[in-house]
């Protein structure tokens, strides 16, 4: 089940909220848990068992670490942490990377079997979430959760279960034990949810159809202007697709009394790759920084070690997004420019405002080719068309059809839209009309839509 569907909007969500608000607090986590299991099982019932196995391992690991700390058994703490890491990373590697590894072994000439297994929905998100809990308990930054219902609710919380934001236990531990939903939470939650719904349905889906047409035409048949327009459309599509889904998750969290961390902060307004990754998928970047980069030594062990640490982090970031070499190349592309900016390029970008914005947009569009096109031969073809001298009027046809939605995409991708929205939002009537309009137009689209993908489901 996805948030941007008629079933979710007009059946699942109203029934869940109705029961949730009626029941006393002692039953609210149970209501969330049951709703979350229905939500997840709607598409993949059997993989609930894998998620429960992860929950059980990490719950027991947390209790074990806590007990060993109280009795000062250092090896026991490490053993329980190792159990959590091995199980979660092992599950992730088996389901997401085993086929990729075997394919590469066959390419190298080894007699590896052909193997394929379905990727469990949301495994990249909830494994990172549960591992962060075990690591935090080991570090002593959070206390082990003794109430298993609270812990299962933390992992299974349906707003962020399948696509983030990656919520750490410390982010919501207090609210798991007590929370109250006030009228301000209801209004703010509904507003954020509808902004996300509009971003996903009215912008990402519409713009995404232009990128789909690039594949239909064939990359080798694109003129240079059309190739640039196509990847520009993909950049807007994936932004509104994922940021819209994150906004819906954050809004749903508020409706349930939780406050989830921000996941996007107008990344296309950045002036460097460094700044871009402080604004794009913020919770993933924070996770890798806190649980991989800093434990490796961060920038405390000299320049050479810092570069090595950045290499490991960005190779892992690329692999996290998918079991394919293009994703590794995508991650290492950012690694190169992050190193350059950290050592000398960053100062130059700070001094040249217009150039730095152009630099960022150019590199991000290049990176999206590496991300969107999975095989290297097609990547080469696409780049050859982007940097060719072939000019055609084919781009005019697509600008006539998609020009307006692209202009709207640009406007809503920069902070100016938020400033205008905040000024208009001071008037209750305008707030209500805006929210009602987003719901009405989004529903009208979904009733008749045949194109409603979610790009991050495959990650």
N, C-alpha and C positions, 0 to 999 in steps of 0.2 A: 504494500500500500504506500502511496506517495501523498504528500500534503496537497499537491496541486491536482486533486482528482475529485470528482463529484461525490464518490463514496465517502472519502475522508471528510469533505467539507460539510456535507448535509446529512450524513448518517453517523459515522464513527465519532466525530468531534462533538456534535451537540449532545449525543447520548452520554459520552464519557464525561463531559463537563457538568451535565445535569446531575448525574449520579455523584460525581466528585464533590460538588458544592452542597449537596443535600446531606451527605454522610458526615459523622463526627470526625475529628482529626485522627483519632486512633485507627480509623479505617481508611484514611485517605491514601496512605502508601500502598495498601492492598488493592485499592481501586486502580491506582496508577499501574501497579504491577500486572494486574489482569488485563487492563487495556493495552499495555505494552506488549504482552504476549500475543494478544489477538492481532495487534498491529504488525508485529514481526512475522507471525505465522501465516498471515494473509498470503504471502508470496512464497515463504520457505519454511514450512512447519518442521521439517526434520532437523534443520540446523539450529533449532532452539536447544537441542541436546548438547551441541558443541558449546553454545554460549553458556548453558548451565554448568558444563564441566569447567569452563574458564572461571565462572563465578565461584564455584565450590573450591577450586584450587587456590584462588586468590583470597577468599574468605578464610580458609584454613591457614594459608601462609601468613596472613596478617595476625591471626590469633597466635600462631606458633612463634612469630618474630617477637610479639609482645611478651609472651611467656618466657622466652629465652632472654629477653632484655631484663626482665624482673629477676631472673635467676643468674644473670651475668654469664650466659652460655654463648660466647661469641661465635663458635663454630655452628651452633644451632641456628642463630640468626641468619648467618650466611647460607646455610643449607635451605632454609625456608624461602629466602629470597631467590636462591638459585632455582628452586622448584617452580616458583612463579614465573621467572624469566624463561626457563627452558620450556615449560608447557606453553606459554603464550607465544613466544617466538617460534617454537616448534610447530604449533598449529598454523601460525601465519605463513611460515615457510612451506609447510606441506601443501596447504590449499592454494597458496598464491604463487609459489615459486618452484615447486617440484617439477611441473611440466616444462617450465622455462629452462631449468637446469638440465633436464634430460634431453631437451631439444638441442642445447648447446653441446652436450657430450656427443650426440650423434653427429653433429656438424664437424666435430673434431676427429671423428672416425671411431669412436667407441661404440660398442654394441649395447647401447642403452635402450630400454623398452619405450614404446610409445605410451604415454600416460596423460590422462586428462581428467580433471575433477572440477566440479562446479565451485565457484568462489562464493562462500557464505556471505550474505548481505551484511555489510557494516563491520566485517571482521577487522579491517585495518583501523577502524575507529575504536571499537570496544576493547581490543587487545591493548592498545596504547593506554586507554583509560584505566584498565584494571592493573596494568603493570605500574603505572604512575602511583597508584594506591599502595602497592606492595613496597615500592621503593621509598615512598614517603614515610610509611610505617617503619621501615628499616632505619631511615635517617632520624626518626623521632620527630618529624615535623607535623605528623598527625597521629592521633590515637587510633588503635585498631577498633574497627566497628564490631561490637559483640552481637548486635541485633541483626540476624541474617536477613530479615525482611527489609530493613533499611539498606543493607548492602546490595541486595538484589534489585531494589528500586533504583539505587544509584546507577547501577550498570544498565538496567533495562529501560530507563526513563525514555519513553518513546519519542519525545521531541528531538532528542539528539542522538538516538541510538544508531541510526544507519548512516548518517552523514555529518555528524558533529553539530556544533563546535565540540572539540575535544574538551570535556569537562572533567577537571580533577576533583577528587573527593573533597579536598580542602575548599573548593569553590562553593560547595553546597552542603557540607556536612551539618552545619547548624540548621539549615532549612529541612533536612531530612528528619530532624528530631522535633522541630516545631516551626510552623509557618502560618501566616494568616494572609488571606487574599483580600485586599481592600478595593474600593471602587477605582482608585487610581491605577492599581495593577490591572484591573479589567480593561480600562480604557487604553492604557499604554500597551498592554499585551495585544489587544485587538488591532491597535494602530500599527504596531511593528509587524504583526503577522500579515496584515493586508498589504503593507508596503512590500513585504517579501513575496507575497502571492502575485502582486502586480508586476514586480521585477521579473519573476520567473515566467509568468504566463503571457503578459502583454509585451515584454521586451525580449527576454531570452528566446522564447519560442519563435517569435516573429523574425528576429535577426538571424536565428540559427538556420532558417530555411535558405538564406542566401549562401551560407557556407555549404549546406548540403548540395546546392546547385553546382558548386565548384567540382565536386566529385562526379556529378552527373555529366557535366561537360567533358571531364577528363583533364587532369592537370596539364598534360602536354598541349592542350588546345587553348590555354588561357593566354591572353595578352598580358603584358607587364602591369598595366593599371588594374586589370581585373584580378590578377593574382594578389596584388596588394590590398585591393578592396575586400577580397574573400577572406584573407587572414585577419584583416581588421575586423570584419564581421565576427569571425570566430572568437577573437579576443573579447569583444563585447558580449557575445553569447555566453562564454564560459564564466565571465564575471557576473552577469546578472543571474545566470543559472545557479551558481554556487552561493553567491552572496544573498540572493533571494531566498534560497533554501535555508541558509543560516539565519536570516532575519525571521523566517517563519518559525524556526526552532526556538529562537530567543523569545519571540512573541508568545509562543505556546508555553514556554517556561514561565513567563510572567503570569499567564492565565492560571497556572497551577501553583504560583507562589514562589517560584525559583528565579534567581537572577543568573543567567549564563553570561560568560565573557564575550566581548565583542570579537567578531571574526574577520571583518573587513572594514577598512577606514579609507575609502576613496584611493585605492592604490595607483590608479592611472594619473593621479595628480602629483605623483612622486617626481623627484629630480635625480634619482640614482637608483641603481639596483638594490643597494643597501636599504634605502628608504622604502622601496617597493615591498621588500620582504618584511618590513615592519608593519605594513598595512595589509598585505595579502595573506589570507589563511593564518591569521595571527596565532591561533591556538596551536596549530601544527608547528609553526616556527618556534613558539615558546617551549613546546614539548621537546623538540630536538635540542634546543639551546640548554634547557635545564637538565635533561636526562642523558644527553650524549656529548654535546660540545663541552660543557663545563666539566663533567667527570673525566673527559679525555685530557683536560688541562686548560681548555679555553685558550686565552691569549697570555697565559701567565708563564709559559715555559720557553719564550723566545720566538723569533719570527718564523724559523723553519718549522717548529712544532705547531705553531698556530696555523700555518698553511696546510700542514698534514691533517690537522684536526678539521679544518674547513673542508678539505677534500673528502674525508670520511663522512662528514655530516651531509654534504651535498650529493654524494653518490648514494647515500642511504635515503635522502629525500626523494631523489629521482626514482629509486627502486620502490619506495613506498607507494608512489603513484601508479606503478604498474610493472608487471614482469615482462619487460621488453627493453632492448638496448637503446631505443630512442628516448625512453624516460631517463636512463642513466646519462645519456648524452645531454639531455635537457638540464638535468641537475648539475652536471659538470660545466655546462655553459655558464650558469650563474656563478659557480665557484670561481671561474677564471675572472669574471668581472668584479666579483666581490673582493678578490685578492688585489686586483688592480686599484680599486677604489680605496681599499684600506691602506695601501702603500703610497699612492701619489695622486691618483685620479680624483679622489674625493674632494681635495682642496680646490682643484680647478673647477669642478662642477659647482661648488658652493659659490664661486665668484661669477659664474656665467649662467644666469637664470634661464634665458630662452634656450641656449644651447643644451643645458642639462635636461630640460623637458623633451626636446627633440631627440636627444641621445637615449633617454629612457624609452620613449615610444618606439623608436627604431629597434632597439634591442629586444623589447618585449614582443614585438611582432615577429622578429626572427625566432625567438624562443617558442612562440606558439606554433610555428611550423614544425619544430622538433617534437612538440607535444602532441599535436593533432594528427600528424601523419606518421604511421607506425613503422613502415618499412623504409629502409635507407634509399632504395632506388627511387621510390616516389618522393622522398624528401629532396633528393638531388634534382628530380624533374621540377618540383615546385620552386626550388631556389633558382633553377635555370630560367624559369619563366619570370620570376620576380625581378631578376637582374638582366633580363634580355632587353633588347631595344624594339621589341615588337609592340606596336601601338595600333589599337583598333577601336572602333566606335562601339564594341560590344559592351564596354563598361557603362555607356550612356543608358542602355536598356535597363541595366540593373540599378543604376542610380535613380532612374525614373520610378522603378517599382519599389525600391527600398530606401530611397533618399530620406524621406521623412522619418522613418523609424530609426535610421542611423543617427540623424540629428538629435532625436529624442534620447537615444542611447548615450551619445556624447554628453548631453546636458545632464542626465541623471548619473553619469559616472564621475562627475566633478563636484567639489564642495559647494558650488554656487547653488545647486538645487536644494541642499539642506538649509542654507541660509534663507532662501526664499520660503521654503516650507515652514521654518520656524516662525517667520514673520506672519505668514498666513494662518499658522496653527494657533495664534493667539485668539482667534475668533472661533468660538464653539460651533457656530453654524457651518463655517467653512470646513472645520475638522470633520464634522458629521457628513457633509456632502462629499468630501474627498474620500472618506472611508467607504461610504455607500457606493460611490462611483466605482472604486477599485473592485469591490465585491461584485457589483453588477456586471461590469465589463469582463472581469476575469471569468465569471460563471458563464457568461454568454459565449466566450471563446471556448471554454472547456466542454460545453454541451455539444458543440459542433466540431471540435478539434480532432484531427487524426495525428497531429504532430505534437507530442508532449513528452520529450525525453528528459532524463536527468543525467548529465554527463558524469557526475562523480559517483554514481552507483557502481561503475566498473572499477573504482579505485579502492 
